Amino acid sequence: MNNICSLYINCGDYDVTVNNTNYEGDTERKGPSSYYNAGNWAFSSTGAFVYDIRYPNTYILSNTSNLNNISTVNTALYTKARTAANSLTYYGLCLMNGHYTVRLHFAEIVFTEYSPRKRVFDVYVQGELKLKDFDIIKEAGGIGRELIKSYTVNVKNNTLKIQLYWAGKGKPNFPLTETNGPIISAISVDAKFKPRKYSKKNKVALIVGTVSGGIVFVFLIIVILWRKGYIMVEKAANIELRGIDLQTGIFTMRQIKAATKNFDPSNKLGEGGFGSVYKGRLSDGTIIAVKQLSSKSKQGAREFVNEVGLISALRHPNLVRLYGCCVEGNQMILVYEYMENNCLSQALLGTNKVIKAKLTWPMRINVCKGIAQGLVYLHEESNLRIIHRDIKASNVLLDENWNAKISDFGLAKLNDDGNTHISTRIVGTMGYLAPEYAMRGHLTTKADVYSFGILALEIVSGISCNKSFSYETEECLYLFDWVWLLHEKETILELVDPDLGSEYSSEEALTIIQVALLCTKASTFARPTMSQTLSVLEGRTNIQDLEKELRPSTTHLDIRRLRKQLWLDHSETDPTSAEPPTTESFVTDSFITESFIS
């Protein structure tokens, strides 16, 4: 998909042309907690109105007032509007990097002068608060009056984010047929720079090159990996038949070396299980992250194919974006969007107190929600149903606004056949592994739910799940065990990171901990889905109500015994290891058929 330099959306209504500008229709009638991708843009909606069942079309509002001070031509933008109960977020997904003028079109089209209601919400653009306690009627000077807010915005990583958030202010939901959530009528985005132009000849060459490049891309990777003995011929054929539809570009080694200054050590961001990660800058100024997979690792080669095949088909604000890759000689390289604040493990669990201090409590809450939103998309909303299998702090990246993005899909597994579970070899990182998966290879989306629960406990406590410590009479405790001891003593808030001081909400902390305890239940049936988990985190579902919905589980002692046995098994295998193992399964030629579709 080509990048664009303008975007026009008629929120809640059909395609319309206003002043020679074509506004794209936005009529998807999604309900609460939904995500819709239109190609160049997307929206997500969170929160539920209590009367959803009685009024299913609540999320698109129609004009019930007299439109004032709006020209006849412009009224087409204000006949309808989109709303949400809690948060409404629009994303521009394919914008060229640079500065833009963003115009947000508002009008109060639902309330009348007799309505006992007041609509108040906040507006964020690129994570920055632009409007606090925004009251359309007050600022526009009345009901049915046009109000346009204009901002200059810098787009990086080709993504624009506009969020309208209801913070619980205004008058209550009465009468039920009226809503007081945030609303927006239209969005227009125009570049402040002159976009690069292509001649007709160059455009044809670009299209031909892009299409042909996509066709040969997988074949190129397969041939190179096969020649190195990483993939058998029959397995290569299996990949080709999968028909992976790639949405990524191909980089040359010359471009990669120029971007990273020949892999200068000063540009090195970190070291992963499959290779090193470097910061780079492309010739157009785009900052990138370059993941250089080990040329000696057959497992790394298989991870490479898996990652390209899966993440190139995904697009969500809480998933890291893959720009492309490079396969030359014995080099296998992945190119991602650059995350300014590195990974969650470095910020939260690292030794740099200055960096950790920036991860405030509201940011930790936002990170939890972001990870949950990404997992909901993987499990329930994307065209591909994917189990990540390695959710942990080091696989959560943080952008410049500390928004969470899930990364590293090399161990991910497709589950698009409606299977109740997959029997597979074990992969992932000890400490985050669900017991049924770690012991029996029984894989469902609930394995990711378990990992999320452990990660949520780390976010609250600031303690790694694999770090042992002493507590009272216990000499060797791990985070999960400590949580249950505190739970039994009814002193669960002792878990909260002392570095936060008093700068946190005890109510929010208690909610996250309770959700995490549900997510880490021994029985998969007793764990919530990620959409249920997100609903609690966003305040749409009460934790007690959720507990009633779930089946009774075995006690937490069952899991503690299982975890202890896992550590004993590991120590017998590798008694000198001081770090928890990262278990890998891609060591046989059956990887190709097992990993893409079970």
C-alpha positions in Angstrom: 0.0 0.0 0.0 1.4 3.4 -1.0 1.8 6.2 1.5 -0.5 9.2 1.2 -0.1 12.8 2.1 -3.8 13.7 2.8 -6.8 12.1 4.5 -10.4 13.0 4.7 -13.0 11.1 6.7 -16.8 11.7 7.0 -17.3 10.3 10.5 -20.4 8.2 10.8 -21.7 8.9 7.3 -21.3 8.0 3.6 -18.8 9.2 1.0 -19.4 12.9 0.2 -17.6 15.7 -1.8 -17.3 19.0 -0.1 -15.6 21.9 -1.8 -14.0 19.6 -4.4 -12.6 17.4 -1.5 -13.7 13.8 -1.3 -14.4 12.7 2.2 -14.3 8.9 2.7 -17.4 7.3 4.3 -17.2 5.9 7.8 -20.4 3.8 8.2 -19.1 0.7 9.9 -21.6 -0.1 12.7 -19.3 -1.6 15.2 -20.4 -2.0 18.8 -18.5 -1.5 22.0 -14.7 -2.3 22.2 -14.3 -2.6 18.4 -11.5 -2.0 15.9 -12.1 -1.3 12.2 -9.4 -1.0 9.5 -10.3 0.9 6.3 -6.9 0.6 4.7 -5.4 4.1 5.0 -7.1 4.8 8.3 -8.8 2.9 11.2 -10.8 3.6 14.3 -11.1 1.9 17.7 -13.9 2.4 20.1 -14.0 1.4 23.8 -16.7 1.5 26.4 -20.3 0.4 26.3 -23.5 2.3 26.8 -25.8 0.6 29.3 -28.7 0.5 26.8 -26.7 -1.0 23.8 -29.3 -3.8 23.4 -32.2 -1.4 23.2 -30.4 1.0 20.8 -27.9 -1.0 18.7 -27.0 1.9 16.5 -25.9 4.2 19.3 -22.4 4.6 18.0 -23.5 6.5 14.9 -25.6 9.6 15.7 -28.0 11.4 13.4 -28.7 15.1 13.5 -31.8 16.0 15.6 -31.1 19.8 15.9 -31.2 22.8 13.6 -27.9 23.4 11.9 -26.7 27.0 12.3 -23.9 29.0 10.8 -23.0 26.1 8.5 -23.0 26.7 4.7 -25.3 24.5 2.6 -22.3 22.7 1.1 -20.7 21.9 4.5 -23.9 20.5 6.1 -23.2 17.2 4.5 -20.4 16.7 7.0 -22.7 17.3 10.0 -25.8 15.2 9.3 -24.2 12.4 11.3 -21.3 11.8 13.7 -19.5 8.9 15.4 -19.5 8.5 19.2 -18.2 6.1 21.8 -19.0 5.5 25.5 -15.5 6.0 26.7 -12.8 6.5 24.1 -12.9 7.0 20.3 -9.6 6.9 18.5 -8.9 7.5 14.8 -5.6 6.4 13.1 -4.0 7.6 9.9 -2.0 4.5 8.9 -0.2 5.2 5.7 0.8 8.9 5.8 4.1 10.1 4.5 6.3 11.4 7.4 6.3 15.1 7.8 4.2 18.0 9.1 0.5 18.2 8.6 -2.5 20.4 9.3 -5.1 18.4 11.1 -8.6 19.8 11.2 -11.2 18.2 13.6 -14.9 19.1 12.7 -17.4 19.2 15.5 -21.0 20.2 16.0 -23.5 19.3 18.7 -26.2 17.6 16.6 -27.9 15.5 19.3 -28.8 17.6 22.2 -31.5 20.3 22.0 -31.8 23.4 24.1 -34.1 21.4 26.4 -31.8 18.5 26.9 -30.7 18.1 30.6 -27.3 17.0 29.3 -23.8 18.3 28.9 -21.1 16.7 26.8 -17.5 17.2 28.0 -14.4 15.3 26.8 -10.7 15.5 26.2 -8.9 15.5 22.8 -5.4 14.1 22.2 -3.5 14.4 19.0 -0.3 12.2 18.7 -0.6 11.6 22.4 -0.6 15.3 23.3 -3.5 16.8 25.1 -5.0 19.5 22.9 -8.4 20.1 24.4 -9.2 19.6 28.1 -12.8 19.4 29.2 -13.9 20.3 25.7 -17.5 21.5 25.5 -18.7 21.8 21.9 -21.8 23.8 22.7 -19.9 26.3 24.9 -17.1 26.8 22.4 -19.3 26.8 19.3 -21.7 29.2 20.8 -24.7 27.0 20.7 -26.3 23.8 19.4 -26.0 22.8 15.8 -23.1 25.2 15.1 -19.9 24.2 13.2 -16.7 24.2 15.1 -13.3 23.3 13.5 -10.2 22.9 15.6 -6.9 23.0 13.6 -3.5 21.8 14.7 0.0 21.4 13.1 1.2 17.8 13.7 4.4 16.0 13.0 3.8 12.5 11.7 6.5 9.9 12.3 6.5 6.2 11.5 3.7 7.0 9.0 1.0 7.0 11.7 -1.3 9.7 13.0 -3.4 9.2 16.2 -6.4 11.3 17.2 -8.1 10.3 20.5 -11.4 11.6 22.0 -11.7 10.5 25.6 -14.6 10.9 28.0 -13.3 11.2 31.5 -16.6 10.9 33.3 -17.5 14.5 33.3 -20.8 16.1 32.1 -24.3 15.2 32.9 -25.5 11.5 33.3 -27.0 9.4 30.6 -30.6 10.5 30.8 -32.8 10.1 28.8 -31.4 6.8 27.6 -31.8 7.7 23.9 -29.1 10.4 24.3 -25.4 9.8 24.7 -22.8 12.1 26.3 -19.7 10.3 25.0 -17.3 12.1 22.7 -18.4 12.8 19.2 -16.8 14.0 15.9 -18.3 14.8 12.6 -15.3 14.8 10.2 -11.5 14.8 10.0 -9.3 16.4 7.4 -5.5 16.0 7.2 -3.4 18.0 4.7 0.4 17.9 4.2 2.3 21.1 4.9 5.1 19.8 2.6 5.3 19.2 -1.1 5.1 15.5 -1.7 7.5 13.8 -4.1 6.1 13.5 -7.6 6.7 10.7 -10.0 6.5 10.9 -13.8 4.1 8.5 -15.5 7.1 6.4 -16.5 8.4 6.2 -13.0 4.9 5.4 -11.6 4.6 2.5 -14.0 8.1 1.3 -13.0 7.2 1.7 -9.3 4.0 -0.3 -9.6 5.6 -3.1 -11.7 8.6 -3.2 -9.3 6.3 -3.4 -6.2 4.1 -6.1 -7.6 6.9 -8.2 -9.0 8.9 -7.7 -5.8 6.0 -9.0 -3.7 5.6 -12.0 -5.9 9.3 -13.0 -5.8 9.9 -12.0 -2.2 9.0 -15.2 -0.5 10.6 -17.3 -3.3 13.8 -15.3 -2.8 13.9 -16.0 0.9 13.1 -19.7 0.4 15.8 -20.2 -2.2 18.5 -18.6 -0.1 17.5 -20.4 3.1 17.2 -23.7 1.2 20.7 -23.3 -0.3 22.0 -22.9 3.2 20.3 -26.1 4.3 17.8 -24.4 6.5 14.7 -25.6 4.6 14.2 -28.8 2.7 12.8 -28.6 -0.8 9.4 -30.1 0.0 9.0 -27.7 2.9 9.9 -24.7 0.7 7.1 -25.8 -1.6 4.7 -25.8 1.4 5.6 -22.2 2.2 5.1 -21.1 -1.4 1.7 -22.8 -1.4 0.7 -20.8 1.7 0.5 -17.7 -0.5 1.8 -15.2 2.0 0.6 -11.8 1.0 3.5 -9.5 2.0 3.0 -5.8 2.7 6.7 -5.1 3.3 9.6 -3.7 1.3 12.9 -5.2 0.3 16.1 -3.4 1.4 19.6 -3.9 0.1 22.5 -4.5 2.3 24.0 -1.3 1.0 21.0 0.6 2.3 21.2 -1.2 5.7 24.9 -0.5 6.1 24.5 3.1 5.2 21.6 3.5 7.7 23.4 1.9 10.6 26.9 3.2 9.6 28.1 -0.3 8.9 26.5 -1.6 12.1 28.4 0.8 14.3 28.5 -0.4 17.9 27.4 3.0 19.0 24.1 2.4 17.2 23.5 -0.9 18.9 20.2 -0.9 20.8 20.4 -4.4 22.3 21.0 -8.1 21.9 18.2 -10.6 21.4 18.0 -14.4 21.4 18.3 -14.4 17.6 20.7 -11.5 17.0 21.5 -7.8 17.6 19.3 -4.8 17.1 20.7 -1.5 15.7 19.3 2.0 15.3 19.5 3.4 11.7 18.5 6.3 9.6 17.3 5.9 6.0 18.2 8.4 3.2 14.8 10.1 3.6 15.4 10.7 7.3 13.2 7.9 8.6 14.6 6.4 11.8 14.5 2.6 11.8 15.4 -0.4 14.0 17.4 -3.1 12.3 17.3 -6.6 13.6 20.3 -8.6 12.4 19.6 -12.3 12.8 22.4 -14.6 13.5 23.8 -16.1 10.3 24.8 -19.3 12.1 21.3 -20.0 13.5 19.0 -22.3 11.6 16.5 -21.5 14.2 17.0 -17.8 13.5 16.3 -18.5 9.8 13.0 -20.1 10.6 12.1 -17.3 13.0 12.8 -14.9 10.1 10.4 -16.6 7.8 7.8 -16.8 10.5 8.0 -13.2 11.4 7.9 -11.9 7.9 5.0 -14.2 7.0 2.9 -13.1 10.0 3.6 -9.5 10.9 3.5 -8.3 7.3 -0.1 -9.3 7.3 -0.9 -7.4 10.5 -1.5 -3.7 11.1 -2.6 -2.3 14.5 -1.5 0.7 16.6 -0.3 -1.6 19.4 1.8 -3.9 17.2 5.2 -2.9 16.0 5.3 -2.2 12.3 7.6 -4.1 9.9 9.0 -1.9 7.1 10.7 -4.7 5.3 13.7 -7.0 5.2 17.0 -7.8 3.6 18.4 -11.2 2.5 21.9 -11.0 1.0 24.7 -13.5 1.3 24.4 -15.0 4.8 22.7 -12.0 6.2 19.0 -12.0 7.3 17.8 -8.6 8.5 14.4 -7.3 9.6 13.6 -3.5 9.4 11.1 -2.1 11.9 9.8 1.2 13.0 12.0 2.8 15.6 10.8 3.0 19.2 12.2 6.0 21.0 11.9 4.5 24.5 13.2 1.0 23.7 11.5 -1.8 25.4 9.5 -2.2 28.6 12.0 -4.4 30.3 14.7 -1.8 30.0 12.5 1.1 31.3 10.7 -0.9 34.0 13.2 -3.6 35.1 16.5 -1.9 34.2 19.0 -0.2 36.5 18.5 3.3 35.2 16.3 5.0 37.8 16.0 8.2 35.6 14.4 6.2 32.8 12.2 4.3 35.2 11.0 7.5 36.9 9.5 8.6 33.5 7.3 5.5 33.5 4.7 7.1 35.8 1.6 5.3 37.1 -0.7 6.7 34.3 1.8 5.5 31.7 1.9 2.0 33.3 -1.9 1.9 33.1 -1.7 2.9 29.5 0.9 0.3 28.7 -1.2 -2.4 30.3 -4.2 -1.4 28.2 -2.1 -1.1 25.0 -0.7 -4.6 25.4 -4.2 -5.9 26.0 -5.6 -4.1 23.0 -2.8 -5.6 20.8 -3.6 -9.1 22.1 -7.3 -8.7 21.5 -6.5 -7.8 17.9 -4.3 -10.9 17.5 -6.8 -13.3 19.1 -10.1 -12.0 17.9 -10.1 -9.1 15.4 -7.4 -9.7 12.8 -8.0 -11.8 9.7 -5.4 -14.2 11.0 -6.0 -15.6 14.5 -2.6 -15.6 16.1 -1.1 -16.8 19.4 2.0 -14.8 20.2 3.6 -17.4 22.5 6.3 -15.0 23.9 4.6 -12.1 25.6 7.1 -10.6 28.0 8.5 -7.2 29.0 11.4 -7.3 26.5 8.9 -8.0 23.6 6.9 -4.8 24.4 8.3 -1.7 22.8 7.6 1.9 23.8 7.3 4.8 21.4 8.0 8.4 22.1 4.7 8.8 23.9 5.3 5.6 25.9 2.6 3.7 24.0 3.0 0.0 24.0 3.7 -2.0 20.9 4.0 -5.8 20.8 7.0 -7.1 18.9 8.9 -10.2 18.0 6.5 -12.6 16.2 9.2 -15.2 15.4 7.6 -17.7 17.8 4.0 -16.8 17.0 1.5 -19.4 15.8 -1.5 -19.3 13.5 -4.8 -20.7 14.8 -7.2 -19.9 12.0 -9.0 -23.2 11.8 -11.2 -22.8 14.8 -9.2 -25.3 16.9 -10.0 -25.4 20.6 -6.2 -25.9 21.1 -3.0 -26.8 19.3 -0.6 -29.5 20.4 2.8 -28.2 19.8 6.4 -28.2 21.0 7.1 -25.6 23.8 8.5 -22.2 23.0 8.6 -19.0 25.0 10.4 -17.8 28.1 10.3 -19.5 31.5 8.3 -17.5 34.1 5.8 -16.4 31.5 4.7 -19.9 30.3 1.2 -21.1 31.1 1.4 -24.4 33.1 -0.7 -26.5 30.6 1.5 -25.3 27.8 4.8 -25.7 29.6 4.0 -29.2 30.8 1.9 -30.7 27.9 2.4 -28.4 24.9 -1.4 -27.7 25.1 -1.6 -24.3 23.3 -4.6 -21.9 23.2 -5.0 -18.1 23.4 -5.2 -18.5 27.1 -1.4 -19.1 27.1 -1.0 -15.5 26.0 -3.6 -14.5 28.7 -1.4 -16.1 31.3 1.7 -14.4 30.1 -0.1 -11.1 30.1 -1.1 -11.7 33.7 2.5 -12.2 34.7 3.6 -9.1 32.8 0.8 -7.0 34.4 2.2 -8.0 37.9 5.7 -6.9 36.7 4.3 -3.6 35.6 2.6 -3.0 39.0 5.6 -4.2 41.1 8.6 -3.2 39.0 10.0 -6.6 39.7 11.0 -9.3 37.2 9.0 -12.5 37.4 12.3 -14.4 37.2 14.1 -12.6 40.0 14.2 -14.5 43.3 14.3 -12.7 46.7 13.6 -13.3 50.4 10.4 -12.3 52.2 9.8 -12.8 55.9 10.3 -16.6 56.5 10.5 -17.4 52.8 14.1 -17.5 51.6 13.6 -18.0 47.8 10.5 -16.4 46.4 9.5 -15.4 42.9 7.1 -12.7 42.0 4.1 -15.0 41.4 4.6 -16.7 44.8 4.9 -13.4 46.6 1.7 -12.1 45.1 -0.2 -15.0 46.5 1.4 -14.7 49.9 0.3 -11.0 50.0 -3.1 -12.0 48.7 -3.5 -14.5 51.5 -2.4 -12.0 54.1 -4.8 -9.4 52.5 -1.9 -7.0 52.1 -1.8 -7.1 48.3 -1.0 -3.4 47.8 2.5 -4.1 49.2 3.1 -5.4 45.7 3.1 -1.8 44.2 6.5 -0.6 43.1 7.9 1.5 46.0 9.6 3.8 43.5 6.1 5.2 42.7 5.8 6.5 46.3 2.3 7.7 46.7 1.9 8.7 43.1 -0.5 5.9 42.1 -4.2 5.0 42.4 -4.7 2.2 44.9 -8.1 1.4 43.3 -6.5 1.0 39.8 -3.6 -1.0 41.3 -6.0 -3.4 43.0 -8.0 -3.8 39.7 -4.9 -4.7 37.7 -3.6 -7.1 40.4 -7.0 -8.9 40.6 -7.2 -9.1 36.8 -3.6 -10.5 36.7 -4.6 -13.2 39.3 -7.5 -14.2 37.1 -5.3 -14.3 34.1 -2.9 -16.7 35.8 -5.4 -19.2 37.1 -4.3 -22.8 36.8 -7.3 -23.8 34.7 -7.6 -22.3 31.2 -11.4 -22.2 31.7 -11.0 -20.0 34.8 -8.9 -17.4 32.8 -10.7 -14.6 31.0 -10.3 -13.9 27.3 -8.2 -10.8 26.4 -11.3 -8.9 25.4 -12.8 -9.6 28.9 -9.5 -8.6 30.5 -9.5 -5.3 28.5 -13.1 -4.6 29.4 -12.2 -4.7 33.1 -9.0 -2.6 32.6 -11.1 0.1 30.8 -13.8 0.1 33.6 -16.6 -1.4 31.4 -16.9 -4.6 33.4 -16.7 -5.1 37.2 -14.0 -7.6 38.3 -16.5 -9.4 40.6 -19.0 -9.8 37.7 -16.2 -11.3 35.5 -15.2 -13.8 38.3 -18.8 -15.1 38.3 -18.7 -15.7 34.6 -15.6 -17.9 34.7 -15.5 -21.5 35.7 -14.0 -22.4 39.1 -10.3 -23.2 38.9 -7.9 -25.3 40.9 -6.2 -23.5 43.6 -3.1 -21.3 43.1 -1.1 -23.9 44.9 -1.4 -26.2 41.9 0.3 -23.6 39.8 3.0 -23.0 42.3 3.8 -26.7 42.4 3.9 -26.8 38.6 6.2 -23.8 38.5 8.5 -25.4 41.1 8.6 -28.6 39.1 9.5 -26.6 35.9 12.4 -25.0 37.7 13.6 -28.3 39.0 13.4 -29.9 35.6 15.5 -27.0 34.2 18.1 -27.2 37.0 18.5 -30.9 36.3 19.1 -30.2 32.6 21.3 -27.2 33.1 22.5 -26.8 36.7 24.9 -24.0 35.9 22.4 -21.7 34.4 21.6 -18.6 36.4 19.0 -17.2 34.0 15.5 -18.7 33.3 15.5 -20.7 30.0 14.0 -19.5 26.8 12.7 -22.7 25.3 12.6 -23.0 21.5 10.8 -25.6 19.3 11.9 -24.8 15.8 14.5 -27.4 15.5 13.0 -29.8 13.0 12.1 -29.8 9.4 8.5 -30.0 10.4 8.7 -26.4 11.4 7.2 -25.0 8.2 4.0 -27.0 8.2 3.5 -26.8 12.0 4.3 -23.1 12.5 2.1 -21.4 9.9 -1.0 -23.5 10.1 -1.5 -26.4 12.5 
